[in-house]
Amino acid sequence: MKNRIKVHRAMHDMTQEELAELLGVTRRTINAIERGKYNPSIEVAFRIAKLFNVPVEEMFRLDEES
């Protein structure tokens, strides 16, 4: 799954650590999600989208090659 977390974090001048703290997860989790090594739970995905005020479909996209 591809995502735009890093783009939105940069637009909000936010570190992985700051995002992780807001979501109640670890920085390593955010890093793994951003790199596509880990897919977030539905709850975390929606919380990320809500935090950046974008639809979840804009934040996360299925990788057609998967």
Backbone atoms as SQL, in Angstrom:
CREATE TABLE atoms (id INTEGER PRIMARY KEY, chain TEXT, resi INTEGER, resn TEXT, atom TEXT, x REAL, y REAL, z REAL);
INSERT INTO atoms VALUES
  (1, 'A', 1, 'MET', 'N', 0.850, -1.173, 0.000),
  (2, 'A', 1, 'MET', 'CA', 0.000, 0.000, 0.000),
  (3, 'A', 1, 'MET', 'C', 0.895, 1.235, 0.000),
  (4, 'A', 2, 'LYS', 'N', 0.611, 2.137, -0.890),
  (5, 'A', 2, 'LYS', 'CA', 1.348, 3.401, -0.938),
  (6, 'A', 2, 'LYS', 'C', 0.640, 4.417, -0.049),
  (7, 'A', 3, 'ASN', 'N', 1.422, 5.359, 0.452),
  (8, 'A', 3, 'ASN', 'CA', 0.808, 6.374, 1.300),
  (9, 'A', 3, 'ASN', 'C', 1.510, 7.716, 1.114),
  (10, 'A', 4, 'ARG', 'N', 0.862, 8.748, 1.605),
  (11, 'A', 4, 'ARG', 'CA', 1.380, 10.112, 1.480),
  (12, 'A', 4, 'ARG', 'C', 1.646, 10.729, 2.852),
  (13, 'A', 5, 'ILE', 'N', 1.950, 9.889, 3.818),
  (14, 'A', 5, 'ILE', 'CA', 2.174, 10.382, 5.173),
  (15, 'A', 5, 'ILE', 'C', 3.369, 11.331, 5.211),
  (16, 'A', 6, 'LYS', 'N', 4.459, 10.929, 4.599),
  (17, 'A', 6, 'LYS', 'CA', 5.670, 11.755, 4.635),
  (18, 'A', 6, 'LYS', 'C', 5.412, 13.134, 4.026),
  (19, 'A', 7, 'VAL', 'N', 4.661, 13.182, 2.946),
  (20, 'A', 7, 'VAL', 'CA', 4.324, 14.449, 2.284),
  (21, 'A', 7, 'VAL', 'C', 3.525, 15.342, 3.230),
  (22, 'A', 8, 'HIS', 'N', 2.514, 14.766, 3.857),
  (23, 'A', 8, 'HIS', 'CA', 1.664, 15.552, 4.759),
  (24, 'A', 8, 'HIS', 'C', 2.419, 15.957, 6.028),
  (25, 'A', 9, 'ARG', 'N', 3.291, 15.090, 6.510),
  (26, 'A', 9, 'ARG', 'CA', 4.107, 15.474, 7.671),
  (27, 'A', 9, 'ARG', 'C', 4.975, 16.677, 7.327),
  (28, 'A', 10, 'ALA', 'N', 5.581, 16.640, 6.136),
  (29, 'A', 10, 'ALA', 'CA', 6.447, 17.747, 5.713),
  (30, 'A', 10, 'ALA', 'C', 5.639, 19.038, 5.579),
  (31, 'A', 11, 'MET', 'N', 4.431, 18.941, 5.046),
  (32, 'A', 11, 'MET', 'CA', 3.585, 20.123, 4.888),
  (33, 'A', 11, 'MET', 'C', 3.232, 20.733, 6.243),
  (34, 'A', 12, 'HIS', 'N', 3.216, 19.919, 7.286),
  (35, 'A', 12, 'HIS', 'CA', 2.880, 20.380, 8.636),
  (36, 'A', 12, 'HIS', 'C', 4.115, 20.501, 9.524),
  (37, 'A', 13, 'ASP', 'N', 5.290, 20.384, 8.919),
  (38, 'A', 13, 'ASP', 'CA', 6.556, 20.499, 9.656),
  (39, 'A', 13, 'ASP', 'C', 6.536, 19.603, 10.897),
  (40, 'A', 14, 'MET', 'N', 6.200, 18.327, 10.683),
  (41, 'A', 14, 'MET', 'CA', 6.037, 17.384, 11.775),
  (42, 'A', 14, 'MET', 'C', 7.027, 16.229, 11.623),
  (43, 'A', 15, 'THR', 'N', 7.642, 15.828, 12.710),
  (44, 'A', 15, 'THR', 'CA', 8.561, 14.695, 12.681),
  (45, 'A', 15, 'THR', 'C', 7.790, 13.385, 12.835),
  (46, 'A', 16, 'GLN', 'N', 8.472, 12.289, 12.517),
  (47, 'A', 16, 'GLN', 'CA', 7.868, 10.973, 12.745),
  (48, 'A', 16, 'GLN', 'C', 7.556, 10.791, 14.228),
  (49, 'A', 17, 'GLU', 'N', 8.451, 11.249, 15.068),
  (50, 'A', 17, 'GLU', 'CA', 8.263, 11.123, 16.512),
  (51, 'A', 17, 'GLU', 'C', 7.017, 11.879, 16.975),
  (52, 'A', 18, 'GLU', 'N', 6.820, 13.091, 16.467),
  (53, 'A', 18, 'GLU', 'CA', 5.639, 13.880, 16.849),
  (54, 'A', 18, 'GLU', 'C', 4.354, 13.203, 16.390),
  (55, 'A', 19, 'LEU', 'N', 4.358, 12.691, 15.160),
  (56, 'A', 19, 'LEU', 'CA', 3.173, 12.005, 14.655),
  (57, 'A', 19, 'LEU', 'C', 2.897, 10.751, 15.477),
  (58, 'A', 20, 'ALA', 'N', 3.936, 10.002, 15.762),
  (59, 'A', 20, 'ALA', 'CA', 3.782, 8.784, 16.555),
  (60, 'A', 20, 'ALA', 'C', 3.170, 9.083, 17.918),
  (61, 'A', 21, 'GLU', 'N', 3.649, 10.141, 18.546),
  (62, 'A', 21, 'GLU', 'CA', 3.131, 10.513, 19.860),
  (63, 'A', 21, 'GLU', 'C', 1.641, 10.868, 19.789),
  (64, 'A', 22, 'LEU', 'N', 1.248, 11.605, 18.762),
  (65, 'A', 22, 'LEU', 'CA', -0.161, 11.978, 18.605),
  (66, 'A', 22, 'LEU', 'C', -1.052, 10.756, 18.381),
  (67, 'A', 23, 'LEU', 'N', -0.499, 9.735, 17.731),
  (68, 'A', 23, 'LEU', 'CA', -1.280, 8.548, 17.400),
  (69, 'A', 23, 'LEU', 'C', -1.177, 7.446, 18.445),
  (70, 'A', 24, 'GLY', 'N', -0.233, 7.582, 19.374),
  (71, 'A', 24, 'GLY', 'CA', -0.052, 6.555, 20.387),
  (72, 'A', 24, 'GLY', 'C', 0.655, 5.312, 19.857),
  (73, 'A', 25, 'VAL', 'N', 1.532, 5.510, 18.874),
  (74, 'A', 25, 'VAL', 'CA', 2.336, 4.410, 18.331),
  (75, 'A', 25, 'VAL', 'C', 3.804, 4.816, 18.424),
  (76, 'A', 26, 'THR', 'N', 4.695, 3.927, 17.998),
  (77, 'A', 26, 'THR', 'CA', 6.113, 4.252, 18.045),
  (78, 'A', 26, 'THR', 'C', 6.575, 4.927, 16.763),
  (79, 'A', 27, 'ARG', 'N', 7.720, 5.612, 16.852),
  (80, 'A', 27, 'ARG', 'CA', 8.317, 6.220, 15.672),
  (81, 'A', 27, 'ARG', 'C', 8.669, 5.138, 14.652),
  (82, 'A', 28, 'ARG', 'N', 9.100, 3.988, 15.138),
  (83, 'A', 28, 'ARG', 'CA', 9.435, 2.877, 14.242),
  (84, 'A', 28, 'ARG', 'C', 8.210, 2.421, 13.452),
  (85, 'A', 29, 'THR', 'N', 7.047, 2.460, 14.072),
  (86, 'A', 29, 'THR', 'CA', 5.809, 2.094, 13.375),
  (87, 'A', 29, 'THR', 'C', 5.531, 3.083, 12.253),
  (88, 'A', 30, 'ILE', 'N', 5.651, 4.368, 12.535),
  (89, 'A', 30, 'ILE', 'CA', 5.427, 5.391, 11.514),
  (90, 'A', 30, 'ILE', 'C', 6.427, 5.212, 10.374),
  (91, 'A', 31, 'ASN', 'N', 7.678, 4.970, 10.712),
  (92, 'A', 31, 'ASN', 'CA', 8.710, 4.773, 9.700),
  (93, 'A', 31, 'ASN', 'C', 8.374, 3.575, 8.810),
  (94, 'A', 32, 'ALA', 'N', 7.952, 2.474, 9.408),
  (95, 'A', 32, 'ALA', 'CA', 7.609, 1.271, 8.647),
  (96, 'A', 32, 'ALA', 'C', 6.399, 1.504, 7.746),
  (97, 'A', 33, 'ILE', 'N', 5.408, 2.236, 8.242),
  (98, 'A', 33, 'ILE', 'CA', 4.230, 2.545, 7.424),
  (99, 'A', 33, 'ILE', 'C', 4.636, 3.420, 6.244),
  (100, 'A', 34, 'GLU', 'N', 5.418, 4.461, 6.501),
  (101, 'A', 34, 'GLU', 'CA', 5.846, 5.367, 5.430),
  (102, 'A', 34, 'GLU', 'C', 6.624, 4.623, 4.346),
  (103, 'A', 35, 'ARG', 'N', 7.441, 3.664, 4.733),
  (104, 'A', 35, 'ARG', 'CA', 8.255, 2.930, 3.769),
  (105, 'A', 35, 'ARG', 'C', 7.496, 1.790, 3.103),
  (106, 'A', 36, 'GLY', 'N', 6.249, 1.567, 3.509),
  (107, 'A', 36, 'GLY', 'CA', 5.449, 0.500, 2.912),
  (108, 'A', 36, 'GLY', 'C', 5.794, -0.877, 3.430),
  (109, 'A', 37, 'LYS', 'N', 6.496, -0.949, 4.553),
  (110, 'A', 37, 'LYS', 'CA', 6.878, -2.234, 5.139),
  (111, 'A', 37, 'LYS', 'C', 5.795, -2.771, 6.069),
  (112, 'A', 38, 'TYR', 'N', 4.850, -1.917, 6.427),
  (113, 'A', 38, 'TYR', 'CA', 3.803, -2.284, 7.380),
  (114, 'A', 38, 'TYR', 'C', 2.544, -1.511, 7.015),
  (115, 'A', 39, 'ASN', 'N', 1.418, -2.209, 6.966),
  (116, 'A', 39, 'ASN', 'CA', 0.145, -1.549, 6.713),
  (117, 'A', 39, 'ASN', 'C', -0.518, -1.245, 8.052),
  (118, 'A', 40, 'PRO', 'N', -0.974, -0.011, 8.229),
  (119, 'A', 40, 'PRO', 'CA', -1.599, 0.341, 9.503),
  (120, 'A', 40, 'PRO', 'C', -2.959, -0.330, 9.652),
  (121, 'A', 41, 'SER', 'N', -3.396, -0.432, 10.893),
  (122, 'A', 41, 'SER', 'CA', -4.758, -0.915, 11.129),
  (123, 'A', 41, 'SER', 'C', -5.726, 0.114, 10.548),
  (124, 'A', 42, 'ILE', 'N', -6.947, -0.309, 10.351),
  (125, 'A', 42, 'ILE', 'CA', -7.970, 0.613, 9.838),
  (126, 'A', 42, 'ILE', 'C', -8.101, 1.817, 10.766),
  (127, 'A', 43, 'GLU', 'N', -8.090, 1.559, 12.062),
  (128, 'A', 43, 'GLU', 'CA', -8.227, 2.641, 13.033),
  (129, 'A', 43, 'GLU', 'C', -7.090, 3.652, 12.893),
  (130, 'A', 44, 'VAL', 'N', -5.862, 3.178, 12.821),
  (131, 'A', 44, 'VAL', 'CA', -4.710, 4.084, 12.704),
  (132, 'A', 44, 'VAL', 'C', -4.759, 4.823, 11.364),
  (133, 'A', 45, 'ALA', 'N', -5.133, 4.139, 10.308),
  (134, 'A', 45, 'ALA', 'CA', -5.226, 4.783, 8.997),
  (135, 'A', 45, 'ALA', 'C', -6.222, 5.947, 9.024),
  (136, 'A', 46, 'PHE', 'N', -7.385, 5.718, 9.617),
  (137, 'A', 46, 'PHE', 'CA', -8.386, 6.781, 9.703),
  (138, 'A', 46, 'PHE', 'C', -7.930, 7.913, 10.624),
  (139, 'A', 47, 'ARG', 'N', -7.236, 7.576, 11.692),
  (140, 'A', 47, 'ARG', 'CA', -6.739, 8.617, 12.607),
  (141, 'A', 47, 'ARG', 'C', -5.694, 9.487, 11.917),
  (142, 'A', 48, 'ILE', 'N', -4.836, 8.878, 11.111),
  (143, 'A', 48, 'ILE', 'CA', -3.830, 9.643, 10.365),
  (144, 'A', 48, 'ILE', 'C', -4.517, 10.586, 9.382),
  (145, 'A', 49, 'ALA', 'N', -5.469, 10.049, 8.633),
  (146, 'A', 49, 'ALA', 'CA', -6.191, 10.877, 7.654),
  (147, 'A', 49, 'ALA', 'C', -6.916, 12.028, 8.338),
  (148, 'A', 50, 'LYS', 'N', -7.575, 11.735, 9.456),
  (149, 'A', 50, 'LYS', 'CA', -8.305, 12.777, 10.186),
  (150, 'A', 50, 'LYS', 'C', -7.354, 13.841, 10.715),
  (151, 'A', 51, 'LEU', 'N', -6.215, 13.418, 11.231),
  (152, 'A', 51, 'LEU', 'CA', -5.233, 14.352, 11.767),
  (153, 'A', 51, 'LEU', 'C', -4.787, 15.368, 10.710),
  (154, 'A', 52, 'PHE', 'N', -4.599, 14.891, 9.474),
  (155, 'A', 52, 'PHE', 'CA', -4.163, 15.778, 8.396),
  (156, 'A', 52, 'PHE', 'C', -5.337, 16.344, 7.595),
  (157, 'A', 53, 'ASN', 'N', -6.557, 16.031, 8.031),
  (158, 'A', 53, 'ASN', 'CA', -7.774, 16.574, 7.421),
  (159, 'A', 53, 'ASN', 'C', -7.885, 16.242, 5.932),
  (160, 'A', 54, 'VAL', 'N', -7.615, 14.977, 5.600),
  (161, 'A', 54, 'VAL', 'CA', -7.755, 14.502, 4.216),
  (162, 'A', 54, 'VAL', 'C', -8.522, 13.185, 4.237),
  (163, 'A', 55, 'PRO', 'N', -9.180, 12.842, 3.147),
  (164, 'A', 55, 'PRO', 'CA', -9.865, 11.544, 3.089),
  (165, 'A', 55, 'PRO', 'C', -8.845, 10.403, 3.169),
  (166, 'A', 56, 'VAL', 'N', -9.238, 9.325, 3.786),
  (167, 'A', 56, 'VAL', 'CA', -8.336, 8.182, 3.935),
  (168, 'A', 56, 'VAL', 'C', -7.888, 7.674, 2.562),
  (169, 'A', 57, 'GLU', 'N', -8.761, 7.810, 1.545),
  (170, 'A', 57, 'GLU', 'CA', -8.408, 7.372, 0.191),
  (171, 'A', 57, 'GLU', 'C', -7.306, 8.223, -0.418),
  (172, 'A', 58, 'GLU', 'N', -7.183, 9.462, 0.037),
  (173, 'A', 58, 'GLU', 'CA', -6.103, 10.326, -0.443),
  (174, 'A', 58, 'GLU', 'C', -4.789, 9.997, 0.271),
  (175, 'A', 59, 'MET', 'N', -4.889, 9.606, 1.512),
  (176, 'A', 59, 'MET', 'CA', -3.690, 9.302, 2.301),
  (177, 'A', 59, 'MET', 'C', -3.102, 7.949, 1.925),
  (178, 'A', 60, 'PHE', 'N', -3.957, 6.972, 1.655),
  (179, 'A', 60, 'PHE', 'CA', -3.524, 5.592, 1.367),
  (180, 'A', 60, 'PHE', 'C', -4.090, 5.129, 0.041),
  (181, 'A', 61, 'ARG', 'N', -3.242, 4.504, -0.757),
  (182, 'A', 61, 'ARG', 'CA', -3.680, 3.934, -2.036),
  (183, 'A', 61, 'ARG', 'C', -3.129, 2.531, -2.174),
  (184, 'A', 62, 'LEU', 'N', -3.953, 1.649, -2.692),
  (185, 'A', 62, 'LEU', 'CA', -3.478, 0.295, -2.934),
  (186, 'A', 62, 'LEU', 'C', -2.456, 0.310, -4.045),
  (187, 'A', 63, 'ASP', 'N', -1.386, -0.442, -3.853),
  (188, 'A', 63, 'ASP', 'CA', -0.361, -0.594, -4.873),
  (189, 'A', 63, 'ASP', 'C', -0.859, -1.693, -5.805),
  (190, 'A', 64, 'GLU', 'N', -1.138, -1.358, -7.046),
  (191, 'A', 64, 'GLU', 'CA', -1.725, -2.302, -7.990),
  (192, 'A', 64, 'GLU', 'C', -0.824, -3.510, -8.251),
  (193, 'A', 65, 'GLU', 'N', 0.476, -3.381, -7.989),
  (194, 'A', 65, 'GLU', 'CA', 1.391, -4.495, -8.217),
  (195, 'A', 65, 'GLU', 'C', 1.409, -5.480, -7.070),
  (196, 'A', 66, 'SER', 'N', 0.769, -5.149, -5.957),
  (197, 'A', 66, 'SER', 'CA', 0.787, -6.027, -4.772),
  (198, 'A', 66, 'SER', 'C', -0.044, -7.265, -4.998);
